[in-house]
């Protein structure tokens, strides 16, 4: 029997690679001679770097960049030298997890460090840079990232502004005279797990900035700032990013990547599935198992388990999902290829306890799922 283990990361508990190892242990406990293929996946958020290192046989390159609060932080990116590809995860430089709760304020944070990671990748002479969008502490429309690569954002008096969310409303013009010329010779792709536009009720600020510490008044100000940025970009660069799908990802970094670096925005899970060759690996399998921290009706909107399930359905292979928490309306997932959803929690316990014991809980749950699958097959 051949089973594919294709989990996403369990945020704060297990990386996708660790989750795949736990799942393999559970599968082999049920079927010792099973052919288990571990294919960790990601959808553009946390964990993309590790997944790409494994998929591309790359290495981690360490560097120091400015964090979201413009303080030095240690970061890494994936370099796949043979393919000429670098993978940058913006959360590694501009992520919410890099700031203590009391310093979370998207009017004061910047994606500058993400731009520094891109610049470090350019130093390696790569031809393609993939930027994972997710987990941001920012709502600066990507002006921080762009500033690290030579752009300057000027006020009405021609003075350079600090590239933070709180200065978006003051942008009057964009100076492109010192932009890094190496960007002309590299393909940039932004990958994300959301499709929000840049502004408005479904945009970057109104949907996400309160989760990053913004007050109600700041949410409105940031949205107005992003609208101003979009207007200046359209006037000075001839690019309208207001309704670009995914422009609102990572506090508007999606829109900034598209406008300032010419990036194509893609669904993260689609790109990852292509790179890890999941569709080819699923062919001929008996069962596909996927996993994530929480699964509910929103999972179908291009989260990692949804991409895995669609690939399994296309191949005619059953797919079962295991998660830490089962949310509402999971019946909406059956049409996309998830045949059943199981929780790994074996009984009442705190979230902290479940996260600390994630490996064992996931392994035990997968063993029971596989035993149930076997029982169903033998009863046919």
KELOZA-671854 format. One record per residue (C-alpha): residue number from 1; x, y, z. Coordinates in steps of 0.2 Angstrom, whole numbers, plus 5000, padded with zeros to 4 digits. Layout:
<atoms>
+-----+------+------+------+
:   n :   xx :   yy :   zz :
+-----+------+------+------+
: NUM :    X :    Y :    Z :
...
+-----+------+------+------+
</atoms>
This chain:
<atoms>
+-----+------+------+------+
:   n :   xx :   yy :   zz :
+-----+------+------+------+
:   1 : 5000 : 5000 : 5000 :
:   2 : 5006 : 5018 : 4996 :
:   3 : 5001 : 5033 : 5006 :
:   4 : 5005 : 5051 : 5004 :
:   5 : 5008 : 5062 : 5019 :
:   6 : 5006 : 5080 : 5014 :
:   7 : 5003 : 5091 : 5029 :
:   8 : 5005 : 5110 : 5031 :
:   9 : 5013 : 5117 : 5047 :
:  10 : 5004 : 5117 : 5064 :
:  11 : 5008 : 5135 : 5068 :
:  12 : 5018 : 5136 : 5085 :
:  13 : 5018 : 5117 : 5086 :
:  14 : 5025 : 5108 : 5071 :
:  15 : 5034 : 5113 : 5055 :
:  16 : 5027 : 5104 : 5040 :
:  17 : 5042 : 5093 : 5039 :
:  18 : 5040 : 5088 : 5057 :
:  19 : 5021 : 5085 : 5054 :
:  20 : 5025 : 5074 : 5040 :
:  21 : 5037 : 5064 : 5051 :
:  22 : 5023 : 5062 : 5064 :
:  23 : 5011 : 5056 : 5051 :
:  24 : 5023 : 5043 : 5044 :
:  25 : 5026 : 5036 : 5061 :
:  26 : 5007 : 5034 : 5063 :
:  27 : 5005 : 5026 : 5046 :
:  28 : 5019 : 5013 : 5049 :
:  29 : 5011 : 5009 : 5066 :
:  30 : 4996 : 5004 : 5057 :
:  31 : 5004 : 4996 : 5041 :
:  32 : 5023 : 4992 : 5045 :
:  33 : 5027 : 4988 : 5027 :
:  34 : 5018 : 5003 : 5019 :
:  35 : 5026 : 5014 : 5006 :
:  36 : 5025 : 5031 : 5014 :
:  37 : 5029 : 5046 : 5004 :
:  38 : 5031 : 5063 : 5014 :
:  39 : 5027 : 5078 : 5005 :
:  40 : 5027 : 5093 : 5016 :
:  41 : 5017 : 5108 : 5009 :
:  42 : 5014 : 5127 : 5012 :
:  43 : 5002 : 5140 : 5006 :
:  44 : 5013 : 5155 : 5006 :
:  45 : 5012 : 5158 : 5025 :
:  46 : 5023 : 5151 : 5039 :
:  47 : 5034 : 5137 : 5034 :
:  48 : 5037 : 5140 : 5016 :
:  49 : 5056 : 5142 : 5018 :
:  50 : 5058 : 5124 : 5026 :
:  51 : 5046 : 5116 : 5013 :
:  52 : 5056 : 5124 : 4999 :
:  53 : 5073 : 5119 : 5006 :
:  54 : 5067 : 5101 : 5005 :
:  55 : 5058 : 5102 : 4989 :
:  56 : 5072 : 5111 : 4980 :
:  57 : 5087 : 5103 : 4989 :
:  58 : 5092 : 5120 : 4994 :
:  59 : 5101 : 5128 : 5009 :
:  60 : 5097 : 5141 : 5022 :
:  61 : 5107 : 5157 : 5020 :
:  62 : 5108 : 5167 : 5036 :
:  63 : 5108 : 5186 : 5036 :
:  64 : 5104 : 5201 : 5048 :
:  65 : 5090 : 5212 : 5043 :
:  66 : 5079 : 5226 : 5050 :
:  67 : 5064 : 5218 : 5059 :
:  68 : 5046 : 5225 : 5058 :
:  69 : 5050 : 5238 : 5072 :
:  70 : 5066 : 5243 : 5063 :
:  71 : 5078 : 5234 : 5075 :
:  72 : 5091 : 5221 : 5069 :
:  73 : 5085 : 5203 : 5068 :
:  74 : 5093 : 5187 : 5062 :
:  75 : 5084 : 5179 : 5047 :
:  76 : 5086 : 5166 : 5034 :
:  77 : 5081 : 5163 : 5016 :
:  78 : 5081 : 5147 : 5005 :
:  79 : 5094 : 5147 : 4991 :
:  80 : 5093 : 5133 : 4977 :
:  81 : 5108 : 5138 : 4968 :
:  82 : 5107 : 5125 : 4955 :
:  83 : 5090 : 5131 : 4949 :
:  84 : 5095 : 5149 : 4952 :
:  85 : 5080 : 5151 : 4964 :
:  86 : 5078 : 5160 : 4981 :
:  87 : 5063 : 5159 : 4992 :
:  88 : 5060 : 5173 : 5004 :
:  89 : 5047 : 5172 : 5018 :
:  90 : 5042 : 5189 : 5023 :
:  91 : 5037 : 5183 : 5041 :
:  92 : 5055 : 5180 : 5044 :
:  93 : 5059 : 5198 : 5042 :
:  94 : 5043 : 5208 : 5045 :
:  95 : 5032 : 5195 : 5054 :
:  96 : 5020 : 5198 : 5069 :
:  97 : 5029 : 5184 : 5079 :
:  98 : 5045 : 5195 : 5079 :
:  99 : 5037 : 5208 : 5090 :
: 100 : 5031 : 5207 : 5108 :
: 101 : 5012 : 5211 : 5110 :
: 102 : 5015 : 5228 : 5117 :
: 103 : 5025 : 5234 : 5102 :
: 104 : 5012 : 5228 : 5089 :
: 105 : 5006 : 5243 : 5079 :
: 106 : 5005 : 5243 : 5060 :
: 107 : 5006 : 5262 : 5059 :
: 108 : 5024 : 5260 : 5066 :
: 109 : 5030 : 5244 : 5057 :
: 110 : 5039 : 5242 : 5041 :
: 111 : 5043 : 5228 : 5028 :
: 112 : 5060 : 5236 : 5025 :
: 113 : 5068 : 5219 : 5031 :
: 114 : 5059 : 5209 : 5018 :
: 115 : 5067 : 5221 : 5005 :
: 116 : 5084 : 5217 : 5013 :
: 117 : 5081 : 5198 : 5011 :
: 118 : 5077 : 5201 : 4993 :
: 119 : 5093 : 5211 : 4991 :
: 120 : 5103 : 5197 : 4999 :
: 121 : 5095 : 5185 : 4987 :
: 122 : 5100 : 5196 : 4972 :
: 123 : 5118 : 5196 : 4979 :
: 124 : 5118 : 5177 : 4975 :
: 125 : 5114 : 5180 : 4957 :
: 126 : 5098 : 5171 : 4957 :
: 127 : 5086 : 5173 : 4942 :
: 128 : 5070 : 5169 : 4951 :
: 129 : 5064 : 5175 : 4969 :
: 130 : 5048 : 5168 : 4977 :
: 131 : 5042 : 5179 : 4991 :
: 132 : 5030 : 5171 : 5004 :
: 133 : 5017 : 5183 : 5010 :
: 134 : 5009 : 5179 : 5027 :
: 135 : 5011 : 5182 : 5045 :
: 136 : 5015 : 5201 : 5044 :
: 137 : 5016 : 5214 : 5057 :
: 138 : 5014 : 5227 : 5044 :
: 139 : 5002 : 5237 : 5034 :
: 140 : 5014 : 5248 : 5024 :
: 141 : 5009 : 5243 : 5006 :
: 142 : 5026 : 5237 : 5003 :
: 143 : 5035 : 5254 : 5004 :
: 144 : 5047 : 5247 : 5017 :
: 145 : 5052 : 5233 : 5005 :
: 146 : 5054 : 5245 : 4991 :
: 147 : 5064 : 5257 : 5001 :
: 148 : 5077 : 5244 : 5004 :
: 149 : 5079 : 5241 : 4986 :
: 150 : 5081 : 5260 : 4981 :
: 151 : 5064 : 5268 : 4980 :
: 152 : 5061 : 5284 : 4990 :
: 153 : 5044 : 5290 : 4995 :
: 154 : 5042 : 5309 : 4996 :
: 155 : 5030 : 5321 : 5005 :
: 156 : 5024 : 5337 : 4997 :
: 157 : 5040 : 5346 : 5001 :
: 158 : 5051 : 5333 : 4993 :
: 159 : 5057 : 5325 : 5009 :
: 160 : 5060 : 5307 : 5011 :
: 161 : 5047 : 5298 : 5022 :
: 162 : 5050 : 5284 : 5035 :
: 163 : 5043 : 5269 : 5026 :
: 164 : 5030 : 5264 : 5039 :
: 165 : 5011 : 5262 : 5038 :
: 166 : 5008 : 5278 : 5047 :
: 167 : 5017 : 5288 : 5033 :
: 168 : 5006 : 5282 : 5019 :
: 169 : 4994 : 5296 : 5019 :
: 170 : 5009 : 5308 : 5017 :
: 171 : 5016 : 5301 : 5001 :
: 172 : 5015 : 5314 : 4987 :
: 173 : 5028 : 5306 : 4975 :
: 174 : 5039 : 5292 : 4971 :
: 175 : 5058 : 5294 : 4967 :
: 176 : 5064 : 5279 : 4957 :
: 177 : 5081 : 5285 : 4952 :
: 178 : 5091 : 5274 : 4963 :
: 179 : 5081 : 5258 : 4961 :
: 180 : 5092 : 5242 : 4961 :
: 181 : 5095 : 5238 : 4943 :
: 182 : 5097 : 5220 : 4946 :
: 183 : 5078 : 5219 : 4948 :
: 184 : 5077 : 5220 : 4929 :
: 185 : 5085 : 5203 : 4926 :
: 186 : 5075 : 5193 : 4939 :
: 187 : 5058 : 5186 : 4940 :
: 188 : 5049 : 5190 : 4956 :
: 189 : 5034 : 5180 : 4962 :
: 190 : 5023 : 5184 : 4977 :
: 191 : 5014 : 5169 : 4984 :
: 192 : 4999 : 5171 : 4996 :
: 193 : 4985 : 5161 : 5004 :
: 194 : 4972 : 5176 : 5003 :
: 195 : 4964 : 5185 : 4989 :
: 196 : 4960 : 5202 : 4997 :
: 197 : 4961 : 5218 : 4987 :
: 198 : 4972 : 5232 : 4993 :
: 199 : 4959 : 5244 : 5000 :
: 200 : 4940 : 5245 : 5006 :
: 201 : 4930 : 5234 : 5018 :
: 202 : 4939 : 5218 : 5011 :
: 203 : 4956 : 5226 : 5010 :
: 204 : 4972 : 5224 : 5019 :
: 205 : 4968 : 5236 : 5033 :
: 206 : 4950 : 5233 : 5037 :
: 207 : 4952 : 5214 : 5037 :
: 208 : 4969 : 5212 : 5045 :
: 209 : 4976 : 5227 : 5054 :
: 210 : 4966 : 5225 : 5070 :
: 211 : 4975 : 5208 : 5072 :
: 212 : 4991 : 5217 : 5071 :
: 213 : 4987 : 5230 : 5085 :
: 214 : 4978 : 5244 : 5076 :
: 215 : 4964 : 5253 : 5084 :
: 216 : 4948 : 5257 : 5075 :
: 217 : 4954 : 5274 : 5071 :
: 218 : 4971 : 5267 : 5064 :
: 219 : 4962 : 5255 : 5054 :
: 220 : 4953 : 5269 : 5044 :
: 221 : 4969 : 5279 : 5043 :
: 222 : 4979 : 5264 : 5036 :
: 223 : 4965 : 5261 : 5023 :
: 224 : 4966 : 5279 : 5018 :
: 225 : 4985 : 5278 : 5017 :
: 226 : 4984 : 5263 : 5006 :
: 227 : 4972 : 5272 : 4995 :
: 228 : 4983 : 5287 : 4993 :
: 229 : 4998 : 5275 : 4989 :
: 230 : 4988 : 5267 : 4976 :
: 231 : 4983 : 5284 : 4968 :
: 232 : 5001 : 5290 : 4968 :
: 233 : 5007 : 5273 : 4960 :
: 234 : 4994 : 5275 : 4947 :
: 235 : 4998 : 5293 : 4943 :
: 236 : 5017 : 5291 : 4943 :
: 237 : 5019 : 5273 : 4937 :
: 238 : 5004 : 5269 : 4927 :
: 239 : 4999 : 5254 : 4937 :
: 240 : 4982 : 5252 : 4946 :
: 241 : 4984 : 5240 : 4961 :
: 242 : 4967 : 5243 : 4970 :
: 243 : 4958 : 5228 : 4964 :
: 244 : 4973 : 5216 : 4960 :
: 245 : 4969 : 5199 : 4967 :
: 246 : 4980 : 5197 : 4982 :
: 247 : 4986 : 5215 : 4983 :
: 248 : 4980 : 5216 : 5001 :
: 249 : 4991 : 5201 : 5007 :
: 250 : 5003 : 5204 : 5021 :
: 251 : 4997 : 5222 : 5024 :
: 252 : 4997 : 5227 : 5006 :
: 253 : 5014 : 5220 : 5002 :
: 254 : 5006 : 5210 : 4988 :
: 255 : 5002 : 5226 : 4979 :
: 256 : 5019 : 5233 : 4983 :
: 257 : 5028 : 5218 : 4975 :
: 258 : 5017 : 5219 : 4960 :
: 259 : 5019 : 5238 : 4957 :
: 260 : 5037 : 5240 : 4963 :
: 261 : 5045 : 5224 : 4957 :
: 262 : 5034 : 5218 : 4943 :
: 263 : 5029 : 5203 : 4953 :
: 264 : 5016 : 5190 : 4948 :
: 265 : 5005 : 5186 : 4962 :
: 266 : 5000 : 5168 : 4964 :
: 267 : 4991 : 5156 : 4975 :
: 268 : 5004 : 5149 : 4987 :
: 269 : 4998 : 5132 : 4987 :
: 270 : 4997 : 5131 : 4968 :
: 271 : 5015 : 5136 : 4966 :
: 272 : 5021 : 5124 : 4980 :
: 273 : 5011 : 5109 : 4973 :
: 274 : 5020 : 5112 : 4956 :
: 275 : 5037 : 5113 : 4964 :
: 276 : 5036 : 5098 : 4975 :
: 277 : 5028 : 5089 : 4961 :
: 278 : 5013 : 5083 : 4972 :
: 279 : 5002 : 5078 : 4957 :
: 280 : 5015 : 5066 : 4950 :
: 281 : 5018 : 5059 : 4967 :
: 282 : 4999 : 5056 : 4971 :
: 283 : 4997 : 5045 : 4955 :
: 284 : 4994 : 5027 : 4960 :
: 285 : 4993 : 5030 : 4978 :
: 286 : 4980 : 5022 : 4989 :
: 287 : 4977 : 5036 : 5001 :
: 288 : 4982 : 5054 : 5004 :
: 289 : 4983 : 5062 : 5021 :
: 290 : 4984 : 5081 : 5024 :
: 291 : 4984 : 5091 : 5040 :
: 292 : 4984 : 5108 : 5047 :
: 293 : 4981 : 5117 : 5064 :
: 294 : 4963 : 5121 : 5060 :
: 295 : 4951 : 5116 : 5047 :
: 296 : 4934 : 5124 : 5043 :
: 297 : 4924 : 5130 : 5029 :
: 298 : 4937 : 5143 : 5025 :
: 299 : 4950 : 5130 : 5021 :
: 300 : 4942 : 5128 : 5004 :
: 301 : 4948 : 5146 : 5000 :
: 302 : 4965 : 5140 : 4994 :
: 303 : 4973 : 5134 : 5010 :
: 304 : 4986 : 5120 : 5009 :
: 305 : 4974 : 5106 : 5013 :
: 306 : 4962 : 5112 : 5000 :
: 307 : 4976 : 5111 : 4987 :
: 308 : 4981 : 5094 : 4992 :
: 309 : 4963 : 5088 : 4992 :
: 310 : 4960 : 5095 : 4974 :
: 311 : 4975 : 5086 : 4968 :
: 312 : 4970 : 5070 : 4976 :
: 313 : 4952 : 5071 : 4969 :
: 314 : 4960 : 5074 : 4951 :
: 315 : 4969 : 5058 : 4953 :
: 316 : 4954 : 5049 : 4960 :
: 317 : 4963 : 5045 : 4977 :
: 318 : 4953 : 5047 : 4993 :
: 319 : 4960 : 5061 : 5005 :
: 320 : 4957 : 5063 : 5023 :
: 321 : 4962 : 5078 : 5034 :
: 322 : 4968 : 5078 : 5052 :
: 323 : 4969 : 5094 : 5062 :
: 324 : 4970 : 5102 : 5079 :
: 325 : 4953 : 5110 : 5079 :
: 326 : 4938 : 5107 : 5068 :
: 327 : 4928 : 5122 : 5064 :
: 328 : 4911 : 5126 : 5056 :
: 329 : 4903 : 5119 : 5040 :
: 330 : 4916 : 5106 : 5036 :
: 331 : 4903 : 5098 : 5025 :
: 332 : 4908 : 5112 : 5012 :
: 333 : 4925 : 5103 : 5010 :
: 334 : 4918 : 5087 : 5003 :
: 335 : 4916 : 5093 : 4986 :
: 336 : 4934 : 5099 : 4984 :
: 337 : 4940 : 5082 : 4988 :
: 338 : 4942 : 5080 : 5007 :
: 339 : 4932 : 5064 : 5011 :
: 340 : 4933 : 5066 : 5030 :
: 341 : 4941 : 5077 : 5044 :
: 342 : 4947 : 5070 : 5060 :
: 343 : 4954 : 5080 : 5075 :
: 344 : 4970 : 5075 : 5084 :
: 345 : 4964 : 5079 : 5101 :
: 346 : 4962 : 5064 : 5111 :
: 347 : 4952 : 5072 : 5125 :
: 348 : 4949 : 5089 : 5134 :
: 349 : 4965 : 5098 : 5136 :
: 350 : 4972 : 5116 : 5135 :
: 351 : 4979 : 5123 : 5118 :
: 352 : 4996 : 5124 : 5126 :
: 353 : 4996 : 5106 : 5131 :
: 354 : 4990 : 5101 : 5113 :
: 355 : 5003 : 5111 : 5105 :
: 356 : 5017 : 5105 : 5116 :
: 357 : 5012 : 5087 : 5112 :
: 358 : 5008 : 5089 : 5094 :
: 359 : 5020 : 5076 : 5087 :
: 360 : 5013 : 5062 : 5097 :
: 361 : 4995 : 5067 : 5096 :
: 362 : 4996 : 5068 : 5077 :
: 363 : 5005 : 5052 : 5076 :
: 364 : 4992 : 5043 : 5086 :
: 365 : 4977 : 5051 : 5077 :
: 366 : 4985 : 5046 : 5060 :
: 367 : 4987 : 5028 : 5066 :
: 368 : 4968 : 5027 : 5070 :
: 369 : 4963 : 5035 : 5054 :
: 370 : 4973 : 5023 : 5044 :
: 371 : 4966 : 5008 : 5054 :
: 372 : 4949 : 5015 : 5050 :
: 373 : 4953 : 5016 : 5031 :
: 374 : 4959 : 4998 : 5031 :
: 375 : 4944 : 4992 : 5040 :
: 376 : 4933 : 5001 : 5027 :
: 377 : 4943 : 4993 : 5013 :
: 378 : 4942 : 4975 : 5020 :
: 379 : 4923 : 4977 : 5022 :
: 380 : 4920 : 4980 : 5003 :
+-----+------+------+------+
</atoms>
